Amino acid sequence: MAESMKGLKRTNRCGELSAANIGEQVTVMGWVQKQRNKGGIIFVDLRDRAGILQVIFEEADCGAESFAKAEKLRSEFVVAVAGRVEKRAGAVNENLSTGEIEVRAKEVRILSEAETPPFPIEENSRTKEELRLKYRYLDLRRPDLQRNLILRSNMTAAVHAFLKEEGFLEVETPILNKSTPEGARDYLVPSRIHKGCFYALPQSPQIFKQLLMCSGYDRYFQIARCFRDEDLRADRQPEFTQIDLEMSFVDQEDVMDVTERMVARVCKEAVGLEVALPIKRMTWDEAMNRFGSDKPDTRFGMELKDVSETVAGCGFGVFTSALEAGGSVRGINVKGQAEMPRKKIDALVEFAKGYGVKGLAYLAVLPDGSFKSSFAKFMTEEELKKLVKAMAGEPGDLLLFAADKLKLVWSVLGALRVELAKQLGLLDGNQYNFLWVTEFPQFEWSDEEERYVAMHHPFTMPMEEDLEFLQSDPGRVRAKAYDIVVNGMELGGGSVRIFQSDVQERMFEALGFTKEKAHDQFGFLMDAFTYGVPPHAGLAIGLERFVMQLAKTDNIRDVIAFPKVKDASCLMSEAPGTVDPKQLEELCLGITE
């Protein structure tokens, strides 16, 4: 039967006690991790968010009543223990921060009994994630998940402190907004009062933070909740959090400076990581050509090499036909892997096909200098040697090639180099390579919509020297946009914003918006711009991605208290769910098959 805490007050958390507390009378409270009855002496591992503490019960110390209660204790019972801190009688437990001590119990109260949990509450659980997410309230008791959420809390506290020192004002922006067609799919909320009308949950506070700059707030920030109804991946969720900021009377350099100093401060305070400043920079063109990615992992080499000129006119039709179609032939050099088994190479070919190419071509330079290749019979000895030289190949190297449209070649080789780095153990989990990627294209072509769409959003300022191409050659226009990247993951991105009405109108025109459509979607922003708007720029960092990096996990669900799974549902609460027909009737909504 559950007992009251009356008369007992917690003096310390379990993991906060140490040898410095020996001799003190303490009261600790938490969950029973484990109980071991050795006959006449009972050991209990007591757990709270601060750590695990060993408690020892002997009838001579705690009395018959408390000893009888200790005999009843089982995993996940909630108890309060009063006792004395002592030096541990047995061997020191090096795995615990409290491993030098134990508490000799004088009194125990069972505050809550517990059913046997459906899985062990332990670090690095091997229980299937689906079961753990169904019982997330139990999963969250695991020390590793608690450390992640404590880390997240400490990181946001460091962000608040830094930005306050830098003169930023924290301002909340609306959650119920107007739907806009650009970007990802909106989550819609029907209005009961305005029949047939809908709010949209914010994909970002973009428009409102620009309006705050129009309103003279100069420096804004927000730890902002955002929502996107899109297909999920390992580093995405339908609802997520951004460290969102905007600044007036600044250019790109000012935003990048504040951001990298903030990142360095958070890393130092949260995990003791020193980030070297200034953070290195690379243009989008350079990132794509060297790494096949606009978020390159620069902890290892294996950079892409363009061999289009080298293989032009060779006898291998896969290469020449790709070039004739306006494509490209590029490769990566996998050092020391010439004798990789054919089975592994075939697996890499299948991996590549998953990115839309028809396959991979390979050329192994064997230790004796001879070649083993999927295409050697189509090329002369001299052509093969030229190709190996162009790839900086040496005996023992494996050369892998993709030939297709340039965008596809970048995509497949960019992914392939990362996959190979994982397989070959080239990724150092203790190394953090931060990088700025700059000068993104302003637009990208959408085959689905058969028009140019904004690569970032329609409020990004083009580079001045490219403004003349907005209407005549949109694909040539570069943006004043910048992303911050670490170890192959985009942490966040931002841009200088358009603040001149005429440039914004030209931007909407380049995106295929009529004046009427642009005003219908963004009229209040465009109207605000007619009343004096300062030059402004900003950025947003994905908080969950940032925490993932410092927590050294590749699963975004490990850093969110109550996450969704890949179909955007919650296994614990069973959201989304059906609603009462009366609610639909009030909203003038009906469900169609």
Buried (B, 14 or more C-beta within 10 A) or exposed (E): EEBEEEEBEBBBBBBBBBEEBBEBEBBBBBBBBBBEEEEEBBBBBBBBBBBBBBBBBEBEBBBEEBBEBBEEBEBBBBBBBBBBBBEBEEEEBEEBBBBBBBBBBBBBBBBEBBEEBEBBBBEEBEBEBEBBBBBBEBBBBBBEBBBBBEBBEBBBEBBBEBBEEBEBEEBEBEBEBBBBEBBBEBBEBBEEEEEEEBBBBBBBBBBBBBBBBBBEBBBBBBBBBBBBBBEBEEBBBBBBBBBBBBBBEBBBEBBBBBBBBBBBBBBEBBBEBEBEEEBEEBBBBBBBBBBBBBBBBBBBEBBBBBBBEBBEEBEBEBBBEBBEEEBBBBBBBBBBBBEBEEEEBEEBBEBBEEBEBEBBBBBBBBEEEEBBBBBBEBBEEEBBBBBBEBBEBBBBBBBBBBBBBBBBBBBBBBBBBBBBBEBBEBBEEEEBBBBBBBBBBBBBBEEEEEEBBBBBBBBBBBBEEBBEBBEEEBEEBBBBBBBBBBBBBBBBBBBBBBBEEEBBBBBBBBBEBEEEEBBEBBEEBBEBBEEEBBBBBBBBBBBBBBBBBBBEBEEBBBBBEBBBBEEBBBBBEEEEEEEEEEEBEEBEBEEEE
